[in-house]
């Protein structure tokens, strides 16, 4: 009975069941973390910062510049994942 009471108190006080703390972060959170790390942007990065980081890194990793197709695919996937996490914002007009 005491265990049930402690479990309910944990849920009430902390907002999670005790067994939720035993699980690691979900897969999507891990993917977003890795994408931010790859592009070297903060969690508060906006559309512009993400696109600029992608442009900067893809200039070095492009297959025409000595990089590989796999590196470009990874950069593109990271950019797309992070942009999809943000609210929609129309792309910047060409300059």
DOKENU-747218 format. One record per residue (C-alpha): residue number from 1; x, y, z. Coordinates in Angstrom, 3 decimals, decimal comma. Each point is the difference from the previous one (the first is absolute). Last residue first. Example, Ala and Ser with C-alpha at 12.3 -4.5 7.8 and 13.67 -1.06 7.14 Angstrom:
% DOKENU-747218
<marlum seq="2" u="13,670" v="-1,060" w="7,140"/>
<marlum seq="1" u="-1,370" v="-3,440" w="0,660"/>
% end
This chain:
% DOKENU-747218
<marlum seq="95" u="19,038" v="38,536" w="-52,681"/>
<marlum seq="94" u="-2,356" v="-2,919" w="-0,277"/>
<marlum seq="93" u="-3,146" v="0,295" w="2,132"/>
<marlum seq="92" u="0,231" v="-1,593" w="3,460"/>
<marlum seq="91" u="-2,032" v="-3,136" w="0,437"/>
<marlum seq="90" u="-3,485" v="0,253" w="1,526"/>
<marlum seq="89" u="-0,110" v="-0,830" w="3,710"/>
<marlum seq="88" u="-1,777" v="-3,053" w="1,310"/>
<marlum seq="87" u="0,351" v="-0,663" w="3,737"/>
<marlum seq="86" u="3,258" v="-1,752" w="0,884"/>
<marlum seq="85" u="0,607" v="-3,752" w="0,390"/>
<marlum seq="84" u="-0,197" v="-0,479" w="-3,770"/>
<marlum seq="83" u="2,959" v="2,367" w="-0,416"/>
<marlum seq="82" u="2,060" v="-2,134" w="2,375"/>
<marlum seq="81" u="-0,793" v="-3,241" w="-1,820"/>
<marlum seq="80" u="0,593" v="1,511" w="-3,441"/>
<marlum seq="79" u="3,388" v="1,428" w="0,979"/>
<marlum seq="78" u="1,123" v="-3,272" w="1,583"/>
<marlum seq="77" u="-1,152" v="-1,987" w="-3,060"/>
<marlum seq="76" u="1,844" v="2,361" w="-2,332"/>
<marlum seq="75" u="3,191" v="-0,251" w="2,066"/>
<marlum seq="74" u="-0,195" v="-3,814" w="0,064"/>
<marlum seq="73" u="-0,635" v="-0,164" w="-3,740"/>
<marlum seq="72" u="2,924" v="2,329" w="-0,613"/>
<marlum seq="71" u="2,312" v="-2,143" w="2,113"/>
<marlum seq="70" u="-1,173" v="-3,152" w="-1,816"/>
<marlum seq="69" u="0,699" v="1,572" w="-3,407"/>
<marlum seq="68" u="3,573" v="0,594" w="1,045"/>
<marlum seq="67" u="2,210" v="3,016" w="0,453"/>
<marlum seq="66" u="2,820" v="1,088" w="-2,284"/>
<marlum seq="65" u="-1,458" v="3,287" w="-1,179"/>
<marlum seq="64" u="-2,132" v="-1,463" w="-2,805"/>
<marlum seq="63" u="-1,350" v="-2,580" w="2,467"/>
<marlum seq="62" u="-1,272" v="2,847" w="2,218"/>
<marlum seq="61" u="1,320" v="-0,132" w="3,567"/>
<marlum seq="60" u="1,699" v="3,409" w="0,233"/>
<marlum seq="59" u="-2,718" v="2,093" w="-1,668"/>
<marlum seq="58" u="-2,525" v="-2,296" w="1,706"/>
<marlum seq="57" u="1,241" v="1,159" w="3,386"/>
<marlum seq="56" u="-0,485" v="3,711" w="-0,662"/>
<marlum seq="55" u="-3,302" v="-0,448" w="-1,808"/>
<marlum seq="54" u="-1,392" v="-2,218" w="2,779"/>
<marlum seq="53" u="1,087" v="2,461" w="2,695"/>
<marlum seq="52" u="-1,631" v="2,831" w="-1,947"/>
<marlum seq="51" u="-3,228" v="-1,976" w="-0,433"/>
<marlum seq="50" u="-0,170" v="-0,844" w="3,715"/>
<marlum seq="49" u="0,724" v="3,585" w="1,033"/>
<marlum seq="48" u="-2,650" v="1,386" w="-2,368"/>
<marlum seq="47" u="-2,705" v="-2,437" w="1,089"/>
<marlum seq="46" u="0,507" v="0,766" w="3,706"/>
<marlum seq="45" u="2,466" v="-1,459" w="2,478"/>
<marlum seq="44" u="-1,287" v="-0,236" w="3,584"/>
<marlum seq="43" u="1,353" v="-3,515" w="0,592"/>
<marlum seq="42" u="3,389" v="1,253" w="-1,084"/>
<marlum seq="41" u="1,692" v="-0,659" w="-3,315"/>
<marlum seq="40" u="3,134" v="-2,013" w="-0,808"/>
<marlum seq="39" u="-1,445" v="-1,610" w="-3,138"/>
<marlum seq="38" u="1,042" v="-3,465" w="1,178"/>
<marlum seq="37" u="-0,811" v="0,781" w="3,646"/>
<marlum seq="36" u="-3,431" v="1,315" w="-0,870"/>
<marlum seq="35" u="-0,669" v="-3,097" w="-2,132"/>
<marlum seq="34" u="1,218" v="-2,311" w="2,789"/>
<marlum seq="33" u="-2,351" v="1,660" w="2,519"/>
<marlum seq="32" u="-2,913" v="-0,167" w="-2,454"/>
<marlum seq="31" u="0,658" v="-3,712" w="-0,578"/>
<marlum seq="30" u="0,181" v="-0,672" w="3,747"/>
<marlum seq="29" u="-3,263" v="1,847" w="0,573"/>
<marlum seq="28" u="-1,621" v="-2,046" w="-2,778"/>
<marlum seq="27" u="1,241" v="-3,270" w="1,487"/>
<marlum seq="26" u="-1,441" v="0,610" w="3,437"/>
<marlum seq="25" u="2,233" v="0,936" w="2,907"/>
<marlum seq="24" u="0,985" v="-2,927" w="2,203"/>
<marlum seq="23" u="-2,482" v="-2,000" w="1,988"/>
<marlum seq="22" u="0,464" v="-0,578" w="3,733"/>
<marlum seq="21" u="-1,484" v="3,397" w="0,882"/>
<marlum seq="20" u="-3,319" v="-1,015" w="-1,551"/>
<marlum seq="19" u="-0,101" v="-2,903" w="2,489"/>
<marlum seq="18" u="-0,693" v="2,436" w="2,850"/>
<marlum seq="17" u="-3,117" v="1,407" w="-1,721"/>
<marlum seq="16" u="0,391" v="3,552" w="-1,132"/>
<marlum seq="15" u="-1,528" v="3,365" w="0,966"/>
<marlum seq="14" u="2,423" v="0,598" w="2,859"/>
<marlum seq="13" u="-2,313" v="0,472" w="2,982"/>
<marlum seq="12" u="-3,093" v="-1,924" w="-1,143"/>
<marlum seq="11" u="1,823" v="-2,798" w="-1,778"/>
<marlum seq="10" u="2,486" v="-0,378" w="2,855"/>
<marlum seq="9" u="-2,849" v="0,053" w="2,532"/>
<marlum seq="8" u="-1,823" v="-2,732" w="-1,959"/>
<marlum seq="7" u="3,089" v="-2,204" w="0,040"/>
<marlum seq="6" u="0,637" v="0,665" w="3,681"/>
<marlum seq="5" u="-3,581" v="-0,983" w="0,848"/>
<marlum seq="4" u="0,221" v="-3,164" w="-2,088"/>
<marlum seq="3" u="3,241" v="-0,952" w="1,738"/>
<marlum seq="2" u="-1,552" v="0,613" w="3,431"/>
<marlum seq="1" u="-2,890" v="-2,326" w="-0,816"/>
% end
